[in-house]
Every structure is written in structure tokens, then in C-alpha cells.
Amino acid sequence: MLGRGTTVRATRQGDAVCAALAEIDAFTSAQDLHAHLRDMGQAVGLTTVYRHLQVLADRGEVDVLRRDDGETLYRRCATDNHHHHLVCRHCGRTVEVEGPEIEAWTDRVAAAAGFTDVAHTLEIYGTCAGCAAAAPPS
């Protein structure tokens, strides 16, 4: 049994979801991952993709972002350590960064407000060097 009662058996479909995530370096939606699997000839239902992504998220094996429009995006973690992300808003390229300064600031802010057992996520959105170089001059 995993977080929030979510269980999943080891299956060919689950293996296919994990393999597809390993091939994609950017954050991706369940729908886009499903389309990628279909394009690769894998018969995996969209509900199965969602279920496996949720289990991987519960286990801490994927990073999860929520876009401004509410869509959830997933990406295979490159590290087991707590980290943050730089995300290109054009191509989706993602760089994992550690931020000891952010951790210290978070601890100070939480303590000043009387909070304990604090968790956080931080994503910094911008334009990567490749997209900036490809953009027409303004």
C-alpha cells in the first residue's frame, strides 16, 4: 500500500510508463505521455498512465509541477535529494538546482511565523539560452 491508499501491480504497462518518462527530459502531462506511448506502439490506457504517475509521485520518484492553467506535469527525478527547478517556459527544458539559501530562508520564515514540519517546492520559470538565441530580436 502506498500513499493515500494507492496501489499498483508491476505490469508491462507500468514498465512502459517508467521507460517513457526516462526518455523525456522535460516535464510532461499524462496526456502527452500517453500520446508518446501510443506513438511508440505501446497499448497503455490513459487511466493507467494517470494511476502509475500518481504512484510514482507518491513514492517521490517523479517531480510534479502544476501549471498556471491547473494541468499537472511530471518528470523523472534526476536526484533523490531535495531540489528545485529552472523551467524554460518555451521548450520546457528543466534544470534541477539545489538551493541552500532557499532552505535557510524557508526555515527562517517558517520559524518566525511559528510553523514546524514545513515542506515546500520552488520552480523558477524563464527562457533557456537555446530559446533566447532562437528568438527574433525585439
N, C-alpha and C positions, 0 to 999 in steps of 0.2 A: 504494500500500500504506500503510495506517495502522497505528497502534499495535497490537501483538500480532497482526499478520497480518490484521487485519480490513479488508476492502474492501467497498465498496458502490457500485453504479452510481447515477447520478442518475436517479430514476424518479418517476412520478406518485405512487407510494405514499410515497416519501421526502419529496417536497414536501408531501404531506398530513400526514405526521408533524410536520414542521417548522412548518407552518401551525397545526396543533392546539396544539402546545407554545406558540406565540406568543400564543394566545388564553387560556391558562390561567396565572394569576398565582401559583398555589400549587404546591408540589411535588406530583407526581402519579406514580402507579405505571404501569408498562407496561400492566397490565390495565385500569386506569381510562382511560388514554389510548386504548387500543383500543376500549373501550366508547364513548368520546366520538366517535371517528372513525366507528364504526358508526352512532351516533345521527345523525351529520351526513351519512349516506348514502355514506360512503367505504368501499370494499371493500379493506381492508388487513388482512392476516393478523396474528395476534398474534406469530408468529415474526419477521415483517418489522418490526413495531414494536420488538421487542427488539433486532434487528440494527441498526436505524437509531439507536436510543437509545445503543447501545454505541459506534457510530462517532462520534456527536455528543459523547459523554463523552470518548472518546479524543482528539478534536480540541480539547477544552476549551470546547466551545460550550454545554454544559449543566452545571449543578451537579448533584451526585449526593449523596444522603443515604441512609444505611442506618438504618431504624427499629429499635427495640429488638427487634421480632419477626423481624428479618432481611430484611424486604422493602426493596427498593431503590426510591427515589423520584427523580424527575428534574424539573428546572426550567430553562427557558431563562435563561442568564446575562444580566443587565442591564448588566454591565460586563466588560471584559476584564481589569481589574485584580484582583489577589488580594484576596479579601474573605471575610467570614464572614456568618453568618445569624442573625437572630432569627426563630424559628418559633413560631406560635401552635399549641399542642397541641390546640386545639379545632377551629378552622376551617382551619388550615394556612396562613394568611396569612404571608408571608415578607417580611422587610425585609433587604436587603443592607447590611452595615456594614463599613467599613474600620476596622482596629484597630491603629494603630501601636504602642500599648502591648503588645498581644499579640505582635506581631512581635518587639519588643525582648526581651520575656520569653522567647519561644521561642528566640531566638538565644543568650541568656544560659544557659538551661537546657541547651541542646544543647552549647554550648562547655564548660560546666563538666563535662559527662559525656564529653567527648572526641568528640562526634558532629559530622560535617560533612555537607554536602549534605542538609539536613533539609527535609522538606515537612510540612505539617500542614493539618488542616481543623478548624473550630470552628463548632458550631451551638449556639445558646442557645435553649432551649425555655421558653416561658412562656404567658401568656394575653394576647392583644391587648386593646386598650381596648374594641373593639366587643363582644367575647365577655364581657369583665368586666362591661360595662354591662348586658348581656342576662342575666347570671347572676342567679338569685334570691339575695336576701340570706342570708348564713349566720348 
